[in-house]
Amino acid sequence: MKSKAGKLGLLLLAALIGTAIYAGWHQPAAQASRTPEATPDYFAFVPSMLGTRPDGQLSQSGEDQLVLTPELVYLFDYYLAALGEKPLDAIHSEIRHELERRLHGKAVQQAQRLLDVYIDYKRALAGVEAQLAASQTKSGDPIKAARLRLQALRQTRAAYFSPAESAALFGASDAYDEDAIARMTISSDRKLSEAEKQQRWQVLDAALTPEQRNERAAPARVLALEQAVAQARQRGADDNEIYRLRASTFTPAAADRLAELDKEEADWQRRISSYQARRRALLDRTGSTADALQQLRDASFSPAEQLRLSAYEQ
């Protein structure tokens, strides 16, 4: 189990960036109308998603046309991350329902068709990724492996998406990957001095769009906020001050979600402390009996939560 700071950092990157931050970075086309936000569902689709909301700001033009942006893929991937906790059929059904809640008219059918295509594409990628992993093991060159992976992704997409769909849904992520590969190439070039590397990185920086610059800066902003919150707590800051700090860095909505994460983490730690004390007492009194220990687990934790308990039982 990760520390609270580590857990919050991961949740920030996965949930906060995917919702509050990206909402400001990926604006829909001017002619598009953003669909109303779905009514919040406070019952998480799977336990690991507790405290998060589905990613993706979907847009459509009138009644007839879905506006294609990477946000649609963010929504698909949010739910597909539940594989292992839910079967694929259940995830597929939930995404279809989410599309029905967020869109209307023919845009619903357009989005649901792309969902089916995307799932087929992800299935195909499983075999592609296995081949890439084997080739990377043989070559041992991470930059070459990254280039081959990007090339393979594009070739595989061509069998499932039109060029316009690929550009709209994956163009931004491809540009990010290309930039990352270029930076890796510069960093690993032993013929370049540090000054020459800095100069070439600056050229890459200058070529970034404002949206790409924001995306590159996002992890640093998240970590800076996490450090500022930790320092504020050490000074004795109360929940209101922490909320204001978070809201000033991102948005009030993001601050609300992080406050909920704080409460959930505090409740988890309280239950863990109680469980550990009761477990020690049980072992001292009766020895290690599997049935008694399982009854103790069942009294305080759901089956999904019990998967995390082994880290606290060492």
N, C-alpha and C positions, 0 to 999 in steps of 0.2 A: 504493500500500500504506500502511495506517495505521501509526502508531507502535505500539510495544508497549502503552503505556498506553491508547491509544485502542482498540486491538483488544481488550484485556482488558475495558475498560469496556463495549463492545458485547456481548462474549460473556457478561459478567456479567449484563447486562440481559436478554439473550435466553435464556441457559441457566440461570443461577443463580436469577433471579427466577422463571422458569417451572417450576423444579423444587424447589429447597431452600426458597425463601421461600414460594411459593404453597402448598406442602404444609402449612404452618402456618396460612395465612390462610383457605383454603377447606375447612372441615371438612365431611364428609358428614353427612347427617341421622342422628339418634340411632339410628334403627331399622336403618340400613344397615350392612352389613359390608364393610370395605375389602378388595378382592381382594389376594392376595399379590403382591409385586413380581415382575415378570418377571425371569427370569435375565438379567443384563446381557449385552449383545452388544457386544463390544469392537471389532467391525468396523463402522465407520460406514456408514450407508445411502448417503450420498454424501460426497465428500471435505470439503465445507464443514461437515459435521456432526461431523467428527472432534473428539473431546473432549467431546461433549455426550451427553445421554441423552434419550429421548423424554419430552415433557411429559405431564402429565395423570395425576391420581390417581383411577382409576376405582373405582366402588363399585356393589354390587348388594345387593338385599334377598333373601336366600335364593337359591333356584335360578331363580326365575321373573321377577324384576323388576330391570331396570337402573335405578339411581338417577341421574336427570338432574341434572347440574351443569355449570358452564362448563368443568370439567376435560376433558370429552369433546371440546369444541371445541379446547382447547389441544392435545390429542393429534392431532386431524385437521390443525390448522394447522402443527404441527411437521413433519409429513411433507410436506404440500403446499408448504412452503417450498422443497422440493427440485425443484420444477418448473424446467426449464431444464437441470438435471443428470440428471434421470430423466424418462421419459415418464409421463403421467398414469396409464396402465394399470398400470405397475409400481408407482407410488406407491399407487394404490388397492389393489392386491394386498398390498402390505406392511402397510398399515393394517389390512386384514382379518386378516392373520396376527397382528398385534400385539394386536388385540381378542381373538382366540382364545387368545393366551397369557395375557392378563390377566383374562379373564372366563370364566364357565362357564354351562352350562345355557341357558335361553332368553335370558338377558341378552346372549349373543353375537349372536344373530340380531337382537335389538332394536338393539344398537349398530351392527351392520352395515347395517341398514335406514336408520338415521339418517345413516350415512356416505354412502350413495348419495344420500339427500335433500340432504345438505350439499353434495356435489359439484355436484348440479344447481343448487342455490341459488347457489353461487359462480360457476357459468357464467352464470347470469342476471345476477349483479352486474356482470359485465364490461361488459355493455351499459349498465347503469344508471350505472356509474362514468364511462363515456364521455360520456353525456349530462350528468352533473353537472359534469364538467370543462369542457364547452362553456359551460354556464350560468354557471359561476364566472368564466370568462374574460370573459363579457359583463358581469356585474354588478360584478366587482371587489370584492365585499364578502365577506370571509372568514367573518364570523359568520353571515351569511345562507346562505352556501354550506354551512357546518357544519350548520345547522339542516335545510336541504334534504336533506343527505346522510343524516342520522339518520332523517328522515321517510321517505326513499326506502328505506333499509335495512329499516325496519319494514314498509312496504307490501310489499316484495318477499318478506320472510320469511313474511308471511301466506299466500302462495300455496304455501308448502312445509312449514310447520310449524304444528302446532296452537297455540292460545294458551298452553296449559300448557308445551309444548315450548319455545316462544319465550321465555317468562318464565324457565324454568329454565336454558336454554342461553345466553341473551343479555341477561337482565335486568341482571346486574352490569355488563357492558360498556356498556349503554345508560345506566345510572345514572352511570357515570363520564363518558360523553360529555356528558350533560346538565349535570353539574357543571362540566365544562370550558367548555362554551358559556356558562354563566351567568357564569363568571369572566372569560371573554373580553369579554362584554358590559359588565361592570362596568369592566374595564380600559380599554376604548375609549370610555367615556362621558365626554366632555369637560366635561359640566356638573357632574360630581362632583369635589369636592376630594379630595386624597390621603387625608385623614382619613375622609371619607365612603366612599371605596373600601375602606379598611381595615376599616371597620365592617361593610360589606356582605360582605366576604370572610369576616369572623369569623362572620357569621350562616350562611354556607354551610358553614364548618368545623364549626360546632356541629350541623348537620344530618347530617353524615356518620356512617355506621355505623363501629364499630371496624375492620371489615375494610377499608372504604374509606380510613380514615385510614392504615392500614398500607400500602395500595397507593400512596397519594400520597407517603408517606415513603420508599418503597423506593428510588427513584433516588438520593435524597440520601444514604441509608445506603450504597449501593453506591459512590458517588463519594467519600464520606468514608473508606470502607475502602481504596479505591484510593490515595487521598492518604496515608493512614497507612502503607500498605505501602511506597509510594515513599520516604517519610521514614525508615522503618525500614531500608530497604536502604541509603540514604545514610549511616546511622549504622553500617553494617556488620553488620546483622542476618543471621543464618544462616537456612537453610530451616526449621529447627525453630521459630524465633521467629516467622517469617512464618506458618507453619501455625497456631501457637497464636493469633496475632492474628486470622486469618481465622475459625478455629473459634469463638473467643469472640464474634465479631460475628454469625456465621450458625450453621452447623452443622459438625461434623467431616466429614460427607459432602461438603458444599460446599467445605470446605478441601481435601479430597482431590482434587476435580475441578479446582480452581484450581491445585493443585500440578502436576497432569498438564498443564494448559495452559502452565504455566511451562516444563516440560520440552520440550513440543512447540515452543514459541516459541524456546527456546534452540537446539534442533536445527535449526529453520528458519533462524535467523540464522547458525549455523555453516555450513550448506550454501550459503546465499547468499554468504557471504564467500568460501568456496572457489570457488564458481562465478564470482564477479566477477573474482577473481585469475586463474583459468584462462582466462576469456574475454578479459581484457586481453592475456594472453600469446599467445593464439591470434590475436587481431587484429594484434598487433605482428609476429607471425611470418609470417602468411599473408595478411593483409588480411581483408576482410569476405566470407567464403564462406558462403553460406546452409547448405550441406550440413554443413560442419564445425561451425558453430554449433548446428545442430539436433542433431547427434550429441552435442555437449557437454550440451545441455539434457536429452536422453533419458537420459544416463548418471546424472543426479542427481535428476531430477524426473519425477513422473507427468504424464500429459497434463493432468489437472485443475490440478495445481500450476503448470504452465507458463503457465496463463492469468494468473498473478500476476507473472510474471517481467518483463513489459514495464516495470513501475515501477522495476526495478533495472537496466535496460539503457540508461537515458537518459544 
